[in-house]
């Protein structure tokens, strides 16, 4: 999901502002440019999940369930929701790739219930 949203936003950015260039430049933009700030909640979730998977010690009980609940809330598009939900809703309206990624994410989240 994160990759599809990032790609869609990169395309929008390049259409409006100009070419991004390298992957390193895109990473800098994602971290520091206000254009990409709405993606930060998704990026933070991905980092938390990666850290959980890579941890050498077992996570505290309920950590995985809390991350899954957070993912479900985050991936609830809403035209009237918070900044992320609003932009996520718009991305679903604009991009077939985002729609497909959303469907796959929902299928996987449902399988974990």
C-alpha positions as CSV (number, residue, x, y, z in Angstrom):
1,X,0.0,0.0,0.0
2,X,2.8,2.4,1.0
3,X,4.6,1.8,-2.3
4,X,1.5,2.4,-4.4
5,X,0.7,5.7,-2.5
6,X,4.3,6.8,-2.8
7,X,4.4,6.2,-6.5
8,X,1.1,8.0,-7.1
9,X,2.3,10.9,-5.1
10,X,5.6,11.0,-7.0
11,X,3.7,11.2,-10.2
12,X,1.5,14.0,-9.0
13,X,4.6,15.9,-7.7
14,X,6.4,15.5,-11.0
15,X,3.4,16.7,-12.9
16,X,3.1,19.8,-10.7
17,X,6.6,20.6,-9.7
18,X,9.1,18.7,-11.9
19,X,11.2,15.6,-12.1
20,X,12.2,14.0,-8.8
21,X,15.4,12.4,-10.2
22,X,17.0,9.7,-8.1
23,X,15.5,7.4,-5.5
24,X,17.7,9.2,-2.9
25,X,16.1,12.5,-3.9
26,X,12.6,11.0,-3.6
27,X,13.5,9.8,-0.1
28,X,14.7,13.3,0.9
29,X,11.4,14.7,-0.4
30,X,9.3,12.2,1.4
31,X,11.1,13.0,4.7
32,X,11.2,16.8,4.4
33,X,9.0,18.2,1.7
34,X,5.5,19.3,2.9
35,X,4.1,17.9,-0.4
36,X,4.6,14.4,1.0
37,X,3.8,15.0,4.6
38,X,0.4,13.5,4.4
39,X,2.1,10.1,3.8
40,X,4.0,10.3,7.1
41,X,1.4,8.2,9.1
42,X,1.7,5.4,6.6
43,X,5.5,5.6,6.5
44,X,5.7,5.5,10.3
45,X,3.4,2.4,10.4
46,X,5.7,0.7,7.9
47,X,8.8,1.5,10.0
48,X,7.1,0.2,13.2
49,X,6.1,-3.0,11.4
50,X,9.7,-3.5,10.1
51,X,11.1,-2.9,13.5
52,X,8.7,-5.4,15.0
53,X,9.7,-8.1,12.5
54,X,13.5,-7.3,12.8
55,X,13.5,-7.3,16.6
56,X,15.7,-9.9,18.3
57,X,13.5,-9.9,21.4
58,X,9.9,-10.8,21.5
59,X,7.6,-7.8,21.4
60,X,5.4,-7.0,24.3
61,X,2.1,-8.8,24.2
62,X,-0.5,-7.0,22.1
63,X,2.0,-5.1,20.0
64,X,1.2,-6.9,16.8
65,X,-2.5,-6.6,17.3
66,X,-2.2,-2.9,18.1
67,X,-0.3,-2.3,14.8
68,X,-2.9,-4.2,12.9
69,X,-5.7,-2.1,14.5
70,X,-3.7,1.0,13.6
71,X,-3.4,-0.2,10.0
72,X,-7.1,-0.9,9.7
73,X,-7.9,2.6,11.0
74,X,-5.3,4.3,8.8
75,X,-6.6,2.4,5.7
76,X,-10.1,3.7,6.1
77,X,-10.5,6.3,3.4
78,X,-12.8,9.2,4.2
79,X,-13.5,12.5,2.3
80,X,-14.3,14.0,5.7
81,X,-11.6,12.2,7.8
82,X,-8.2,13.4,9.0
83,X,-5.6,14.6,6.5
84,X,-4.3,11.1,5.7
85,X,-7.8,9.6,5.3
86,X,-8.8,12.5,3.1
87,X,-5.8,12.2,0.8
88,X,-6.1,8.4,0.8
89,X,-9.7,8.7,-0.3
90,X,-8.6,11.0,-3.2
91,X,-5.8,8.7,-4.2
92,X,-8.3,5.8,-4.4
93,X,-10.5,7.9,-6.7
94,X,-7.5,8.8,-8.9
95,X,-5.4,5.7,-9.2
96,X,-6.3,2.1,-10.2
97,X,-2.9,1.0,-8.8
98,X,-3.9,2.4,-5.4
99,X,-7.3,0.7,-5.6
100,X,-5.7,-2.7,-6.3
101,X,-3.2,-2.2,-3.5
102,X,-6.0,-1.2,-1.1
103,X,-7.9,-4.4,-2.0
104,X,-4.9,-6.5,-1.4
105,X,-4.2,-4.8,1.9
106,X,-7.8,-5.3,3.0
107,X,-7.7,-8.9,2.0
108,X,-4.5,-9.5,4.0
109,X,-5.8,-7.6,7.0
110,X,-9.0,-9.6,7.0
111,X,-7.0,-12.9,6.9
112,X,-5.2,-11.8,10.1
113,X,-8.5,-11.2,12.0
